[in-house]
């Protein structure tokens, strides 16, 4: 997973997500990715990309926090299970992470909790974190776009990309 982490971090750096990104924007993005995961879980659809997308966002969040890499945080100490079903644990830790992001507080424990829950969910669907991360990275590796003034990455495939880019260039 170290190589995936390195490639993901380079992808994010190339798009200024780790230099000009905002922790709060990425925390909201993580919530969006967890919502997609919830939807696909409920419909019994493939969830590899959703789990991988969460890992991509977590990589960016950890970089923005400046406390170490996602891999460092995962390996620093095992996460203590809350004794809750995996998805509930995921949502709980997401809420705690978002709260701490807003308050500019460290959120390493929440990252460990999220990764632990994602791992449990992956195993329940006969996959693993590494395979999920590969799927997500393969999907984003050639993605282009820009980072808007709110710290959100706007994909060049978004339907209103041109309009948003003009607003961005105008400095709004």
C-alpha positions as CSV (number, residue, x, y, z in Angstrom):
1,X,0.0,0.0,0.0
2,X,3.0,2.3,0.4
3,X,3.3,2.7,-3.4
4,X,-0.4,3.5,-3.7
5,X,-0.1,6.0,-1.0
6,X,2.9,7.6,-2.7
7,X,1.2,7.7,-6.1
8,X,-2.0,9.2,-4.5
9,X,-0.1,11.8,-2.7
10,X,1.8,12.8,-5.9
11,X,-1.5,13.0,-7.8
12,X,-2.9,15.3,-5.1
13,X,0.2,17.4,-5.0
14,X,0.1,17.8,-8.8
15,X,-3.4,19.2,-8.5
16,X,-2.5,21.5,-5.5
17,X,-4.8,19.6,-3.2
18,X,-2.1,19.2,-0.5
19,X,-0.8,22.7,-0.8
20,X,-3.9,24.8,-1.4
21,X,-6.6,22.4,-0.2
22,X,-8.6,23.0,2.9
23,X,-9.1,20.5,5.7
24,X,-12.7,21.4,6.1
25,X,-13.4,20.9,2.3
26,X,-11.7,17.5,2.3
27,X,-13.6,16.5,5.5
28,X,-16.9,17.3,3.6
29,X,-15.6,15.4,0.6
30,X,-15.0,12.4,2.8
31,X,-18.6,12.7,4.0
32,X,-19.7,12.6,0.3
33,X,-17.7,9.5,-0.4
34,X,-19.1,7.8,2.7
35,X,-22.6,8.6,1.4
36,X,-21.8,7.0,-1.9
37,X,-20.5,4.0,0.0
38,X,-23.8,3.8,2.0
39,X,-25.9,4.0,-1.1
40,X,-23.9,1.2,-2.9
41,X,-23.9,-0.9,0.2
42,X,-27.7,-0.6,0.5
43,X,-28.1,-1.6,-3.2
44,X,-25.6,-4.5,-2.9
45,X,-23.5,-2.8,-5.6
46,X,-19.7,-3.0,-6.0
47,X,-18.1,-0.8,-3.3
48,X,-14.4,-1.1,-4.1
49,X,-14.3,2.4,-5.7
50,X,-16.2,3.9,-2.8
51,X,-13.8,2.5,-0.2
52,X,-10.8,3.5,-2.4
53,X,-12.2,7.0,-2.8
54,X,-12.4,7.3,1.0
55,X,-8.7,6.3,1.2
56,X,-7.7,8.9,-1.4
57,X,-9.5,11.6,0.6
58,X,-8.0,10.4,3.8
59,X,-4.5,10.6,2.2
60,X,-5.1,14.2,1.3
61,X,-6.6,15.0,4.8
62,X,-3.6,13.5,6.5
63,X,-1.2,15.5,4.3
64,X,-3.1,18.7,5.0
65,X,-3.1,18.0,8.7
66,X,0.7,17.8,8.5
67,X,1.0,15.2,11.2
68,X,2.1,12.3,9.0
69,X,1.0,10.1,6.2
70,X,-2.1,7.9,6.1
71,X,0.2,4.9,6.2
72,X,2.0,6.3,9.3
73,X,-1.3,6.9,11.1
74,X,-2.6,3.4,10.3
75,X,0.6,1.8,11.4
76,X,1.1,3.9,14.6
77,X,-1.3,2.0,16.7
78,X,-4.2,-0.3,16.1
79,X,-7.6,1.2,16.4
80,X,-9.8,0.1,19.3
81,X,-13.1,-1.1,18.1
82,X,-16.1,0.7,19.4
83,X,-18.0,-2.6,19.4
84,X,-20.4,-1.1,16.9
85,X,-21.4,-2.4,13.5
86,X,-18.8,-1.3,10.9
87,X,-20.8,1.3,9.1
88,X,-22.1,2.9,12.3
89,X,-18.4,3.0,13.5
90,X,-17.5,4.6,10.2
91,X,-20.2,7.3,10.4
92,X,-19.3,8.0,14.1
93,X,-15.6,8.5,13.3
94,X,-16.5,10.6,10.3
95,X,-18.6,12.9,12.4
96,X,-15.8,13.2,15.0
97,X,-13.2,13.8,12.3
98,X,-15.4,16.6,10.7
99,X,-15.9,18.2,14.1
100,X,-12.2,18.2,14.8
101,X,-11.4,19.5,11.3
102,X,-13.7,22.4,11.9
103,X,-12.0,23.1,15.2
104,X,-8.5,22.6,13.7
105,X,-7.8,19.7,16.1
106,X,-5.8,16.6,15.4
107,X,-7.9,13.7,14.1
108,X,-5.5,10.7,13.9
109,X,-7.6,8.5,16.1
110,X,-10.6,9.1,13.9
111,X,-8.6,8.3,10.7
112,X,-7.7,5.0,12.3
113,X,-11.3,4.4,13.2
114,X,-12.5,5.1,9.7
115,X,-9.8,2.9,8.1
116,X,-10.6,0.1,10.5
117,X,-14.3,0.3,9.7
118,X,-13.6,0.5,5.9
119,X,-11.4,-2.6,6.3
120,X,-14.2,-4.5,8.0
121,X,-16.7,-3.4,5.4
122,X,-14.3,-4.4,2.6
123,X,-13.8,-7.9,4.1
124,X,-17.6,-8.3,4.4
125,X,-17.8,-7.8,0.7
126,X,-14.9,-10.2,-0.2
127,X,-12.3,-7.5,-0.9
128,X,-9.7,-5.5,0.9
129,X,-8.4,-2.0,1.3
130,X,-5.5,-2.4,-1.2
131,X,-7.7,-3.7,-4.0
132,X,-10.2,-0.9,-3.3
133,X,-7.5,1.7,-3.4
134,X,-6.1,0.4,-6.7
135,X,-9.6,0.7,-8.3
136,X,-10.0,4.3,-7.0
137,X,-6.5,5.4,-8.0
138,X,-6.9,3.9,-11.5
139,X,-10.1,5.9,-11.8
140,X,-8.5,9.3,-10.8
141,X,-4.9,9.0,-12.0
142,X,-5.6,10.8,-15.3
143,X,-8.3,13.2,-13.9
144,X,-7.8,16.9,-14.7
145,X,-9.4,19.9,-13.1
146,X,-8.7,22.8,-10.8
147,X,-8.9,23.7,-7.1
148,X,-11.4,26.4,-6.5
149,X,-11.2,29.2,-3.9
150,X,-13.1,27.1,-1.4
151,X,-10.5,24.3,-1.6
152,X,-12.7,22.0,-3.6
153,X,-11.3,20.1,-6.6
154,X,-13.5,20.7,-9.7
155,X,-13.2,17.9,-12.3
156,X,-13.0,18.9,-15.9
157,X,-15.8,16.4,-16.5
158,X,-18.2,18.3,-14.3
159,X,-21.2,19.6,-16.3
160,X,-20.6,23.2,-15.2
161,X,-16.8,23.1,-15.3
162,X,-16.5,26.0,-17.8
163,X,-18.7,28.2,-15.8
164,X,-17.0,27.4,-12.5
165,X,-13.6,27.9,-14.1
166,X,-14.5,31.4,-15.3
167,X,-15.7,32.3,-11.8
168,X,-12.4,31.0,-10.4
169,X,-10.4,33.0,-12.9
170,X,-12.3,36.1,-12.1
171,X,-11.3,35.7,-8.4
172,X,-14.7,35.0,-6.8
